[in-house]
Amino acid sequence: MRSTRLAAVTAAAAALTVTGVLGLGTAGAASNFHTLNDAADPTFNQLLGINDNGVIAGYFGSGADANHPNKGYTLNPPYGQGNYVNENYPGSVQTQVTAINNKGTTVGFYIDGHGHSFGFVDQHGQFTQVKGVTQLLGINNKGNAVGFSTDKHGATHAVRYNLASHQISKVKLSGNPAISAATGINDSGDIAGLYIVNGNTDGFLVMHGVMKTFSYGDNSNLDSQGFSPFGQVVSGMKVVDALYSGYGEGAPGGRGPNQARVQSEGNAYLASSFPNLDYVKKATIVP
C-alpha cells in the first residue's frame, strides 16, 4: 500500500533507491555529507527533520508494496545502526515521522488498514491521534505543529495544531488556494509551506499572520482574489525590468518553463528549451 502523501510535498519513484543524507557544517565552512540508511530497508530512507540535539526524524520503506512499508524512526548521534529507534503509531500499516523538536516530541502521520491517513503526535512514547489532520509535517518548541487537512472534495488545506489545547486552525492564505500544505513552523510562529494555483506550485511564508509575495508587473486583476498590494518598490526596478520576459508566464498558462520539469530536469531543461533566460549568479544582503 502506497502512502497518500501530498505529491507536492515529497515525491519518490518506487523503482529508485532513495537514501537519507545528513550534512554537517557551519556557516562559511564546507559541509560533510553522510549517507544514513536503516539496514531494515536500505533501498529507501528519508530523513525529514532534525533538532538542536542532533536527533533526526525519518522513515524507511517506499510504501510501494507489502515488502517495503513506510516505517518511522528517530536516529540519535553518533548515527550508527544501533542508534535507530523504531517509532510507529500503534496498529498502523504505515508510519512516517516527519519532524522533531528540542523536547524530543515528534509528529508525523500514519496509514490505517483502510488506507486512511491521520496526523499524530508522540510525546515520549505517548501517541495522540490528531483527528481532522491528514498529515503533520512540522513542529516548534512551543507546542505548535503544522501540516494539512483534506476536505470531502479531496482538496488539502494548510493547518496549525496546538498540542496543549488540541485546537486545529486553518492557516490563512491570500486568495484561499484550493491546495495548500504547511511544512514548517519556528518558535516565532512563522509558518512556511506551499500552495498550488492553476497548476503552479509556489512556496509561502506567513509572518505575524501575514502572507508575503512579490508581484512582477501589473497584477491588479488579483485584487479581487485577496492578493492586495501593501507596498511599492521605490528603487532598483530597472534591474528587474531588464530581465528577459519574452517567454511570459510559466506553463500551462504561458510559454514559460514547466515547474515540474524544472524540478525533475534542472538547468539542462532550461538551457535547452529557454536559452534567453537570465540567471541570478550572486545575491548579497546590503545593510
C-alpha positions in Angstrom: 0.0 0.0 0.0 1.5 3.3 -1.0 1.3 6.3 1.4 -1.2 9.0 0.5 1.3 11.9 0.9 0.7 15.2 -0.8 2.6 14.8 -4.0 3.9 18.4 -3.9 5.5 17.9 -0.5 7.6 14.8 -1.4 7.7 12.6 -4.4 9.8 9.5 -5.0 9.5 6.7 -7.6 9.3 3.2 -6.1 11.9 1.9 -8.6 14.6 4.2 -7.3 16.9 3.7 -4.4 16.5 6.7 -2.1 18.9 7.3 0.8 18.9 9.6 3.7 21.7 12.2 3.8 23.0 14.2 6.7 25.0 17.4 6.1 27.2 18.7 8.9 28.9 22.1 8.8 28.9 25.7 9.9 28.3 28.9 8.1 31.1 29.7 5.7 32.6 26.2 6.0 32.4 23.2 3.8 29.7 20.7 4.8 30.4 17.0 5.4 27.7 14.7 3.9 26.9 11.3 5.3 24.6 8.7 3.9 22.4 7.2 6.6 20.2 4.2 5.9 18.4 1.9 8.4 19.5 -1.6 7.5 15.9 -2.8 7.9 15.4 -1.4 4.3 18.5 0.2 2.8 16.6 0.7 -0.5 14.6 3.6 0.7 15.2 6.1 3.6 14.2 9.7 4.1 15.5 12.0 6.9 12.8 14.7 7.3 13.7 16.6 10.4 16.5 17.3 13.0 16.5 19.1 16.3 19.3 21.1 18.1 20.4 17.9 19.9 21.1 16.2 16.6 18.3 13.7 16.8 16.8 13.0 13.4 13.2 12.1 12.4 12.6 9.9 9.3 11.4 6.6 8.0 12.4 3.7 5.8 10.4 1.9 3.1 9.0 3.2 -0.2 5.4 2.1 0.6 5.2 0.7 -2.9 4.2 -2.8 -1.8 3.8 -5.0 1.3 7.5 -5.8 1.3 8.5 -2.1 1.7 6.0 -0.4 4.0 6.7 3.1 5.5 8.1 2.6 9.0 9.1 5.5 11.1 12.1 6.0 13.3 14.3 8.5 15.2 18.0 8.4 14.8 20.4 9.5 17.6 24.0 10.5 17.4 26.5 9.1 16.5 24.2 7.7 13.9 25.2 4.1 13.9 22.8 1.2 13.1 22.3 0.7 16.9 21.1 4.3 17.2 17.9 3.8 15.2 14.7 3.8 17.4 11.6 2.5 15.7 8.5 4.7 16.0 5.2 3.6 14.6 1.7 4.5 15.5 0.1 1.5 17.3 -1.9 -0.6 14.9 -0.8 1.3 11.8 0.0 -0.2 8.4 2.5 2.6 7.6 4.1 5.4 9.6 6.2 8.4 8.7 7.9 10.5 11.4 8.3 13.9 9.8 9.6 16.4 12.4 11.1 16.6 15.9 11.6 19.5 18.4 14.2 20.1 21.1 12.0 18.4 23.7 12.1 15.2 21.7 8.4 15.4 20.7 7.8 14.1 17.2 4.9 14.5 14.7 4.0 12.7 11.5 1.2 10.7 10.0 0.1 7.1 9.7 -2.0 5.0 7.4 -4.6 2.6 8.8 -5.8 -0.7 7.4 -8.4 1.1 5.3 -5.9 3.4 3.6 -6.8 6.5 5.6 -4.2 8.9 6.7 -4.1 10.7 10.1 -1.6 13.0 11.8 -0.1 12.1 15.1 2.0 13.5 18.0 4.4 11.3 20.0 5.4 12.8 23.4 8.0 10.4 24.9 6.1 7.3 23.7 2.6 8.6 24.3 0.9 8.7 20.9 -2.0 11.1 20.2 -4.1 10.8 17.0 -4.9 14.2 15.6 -8.4 13.7 14.0 -9.1 16.2 11.3 -5.5 16.5 10.2 -4.2 14.3 7.3 -0.5 14.9 7.9 1.6 16.8 10.4 4.8 17.9 8.8 6.5 20.4 11.3 6.7 21.2 15.0 8.3 24.0 17.0 9.5 24.1 20.6 6.4 25.9 21.9 3.9 23.1 21.3 2.6 24.1 17.8 2.6 21.8 14.8 1.6 22.3 11.2 0.5 20.2 8.3 -2.6 19.9 6.2 -6.1 18.5 6.3 -8.1 17.1 3.4 -11.7 18.1 2.8 -14.5 15.9 1.4 -13.7 17.2 -2.1 -10.1 16.0 -1.9 -8.6 19.5 -1.6 -5.9 20.0 1.0 -5.6 23.0 3.3 -2.7 24.2 5.4 -3.4 23.9 9.2 -1.9 24.6 12.5 -2.3 22.4 15.6 -1.8 23.3 19.2 -0.6 20.3 21.3 -2.0 21.7 24.6 -5.4 22.8 23.6 -5.8 20.3 20.7 -7.2 23.1 18.6 -6.9 22.9 14.8 -6.9 26.2 12.9 -6.6 26.9 9.2 -3.6 28.9 8.0 -4.9 31.9 6.3 -3.5 32.4 2.8 -4.2 35.1 0.4 -6.7 34.0 -2.3 -7.7 30.9 -0.3 -6.0 28.4 -2.7 -7.7 25.1 -3.1 -4.4 23.1 -2.5 -2.0 24.1 0.3 0.2 22.5 3.0 2.2 23.9 5.9 5.5 22.2 6.2 7.4 24.1 8.9 6.9 26.4 11.9 9.5 28.2 14.0 9.4 29.4 17.6 8.2 32.8 16.5 5.1 31.2 14.9 6.2 31.9 11.3 4.9 29.3 9.0 6.3 28.1 5.7 4.7 25.8 3.2 3.4 25.5 -0.4 0.2 26.2 -2.4 -1.0 25.3 -5.9 -2.9 27.7 -8.1 -3.6 27.0 -11.8 -1.2 24.1 -11.8 1.7 26.2 -10.5 3.3 25.3 -7.1 4.7 28.1 -5.1 6.2 28.5 -1.6 4.6 30.7 1.0 5.8 32.4 4.2 3.3 33.6 6.8 4.9 36.0 9.3 2.9 37.6 12.1 -0.2 36.3 10.4 0.6 38.0 7.1 1.4 36.1 3.8 4.0 37.9 1.8 4.6 37.6 -2.0 6.3 39.7 -4.7 4.3 40.7 -7.7 6.1 41.4 -11.0 4.2 43.8 -13.3 0.6 44.9 -13.2 -1.4 42.2 -11.4 -4.4 44.4 -10.4 -6.7 41.6 -11.6 -5.6 39.6 -8.5 -7.0 42.2 -6.1 -10.5 40.5 -6.1 -8.8 37.2 -5.1 -7.3 38.6 -2.0 -3.8 39.5 -3.3 -4.0 43.2 -2.4 -0.8 45.2 -2.7 0.8 46.6 0.6 4.0 48.2 -0.6 5.9 49.5 -3.6 9.5 49.0 -4.9 11.0 52.5 -4.9 14.4 51.8 -6.4 16.1 49.0 -8.3 13.2 48.1 -10.6 15.3 49.0 -13.7 17.4 45.8 -13.0 14.2 43.7 -12.8 12.7 45.3 -15.9 15.9 44.5 -17.8 15.5 40.7 -17.3 14.2 38.8 -20.3 10.4 38.3 -20.2 9.7 37.1 -23.7 8.6 33.7 -22.6 5.7 35.1 -20.5 4.1 33.1 -17.7 5.1 29.6 -16.9 3.3 26.6 -18.4 0.4 25.8 -18.7 -0.7 29.5 -18.5 2.1 30.7 -20.8 5.1 29.7 -22.9 7.5 29.8 -20.0 9.1 26.8 -18.1 7.1 24.0 -16.7 7.8 23.9 -13.0 7.5 20.1 -12.7 10.2 19.7 -15.4 12.4 22.3 -13.8 12.3 20.3 -10.6 13.0 17.0 -12.3 15.4 18.0 -15.1 17.0 21.2 -13.6 19.2 23.6 -15.6 19.6 21.2 -18.5 15.9 21.6 -19.4 16.1 25.4 -19.0 19.3 25.8 -21.1 17.9 23.7 -24.0 14.4 25.0 -24.1 14.7 28.6 -22.8 18.2 29.9 -24.0 17.3 33.5 -23.4 16.5 33.2 -19.7 18.5 35.4 -17.3 20.0 33.8 -14.1 20.9 35.2 -10.7 24.5 34.2 -10.1 25.1 36.0 -6.8 23.0 37.7 -4.2 24.1 39.7 -1.1 22.3 41.4 1.8 23.1 45.1 2.0 22.6 46.7 5.4 
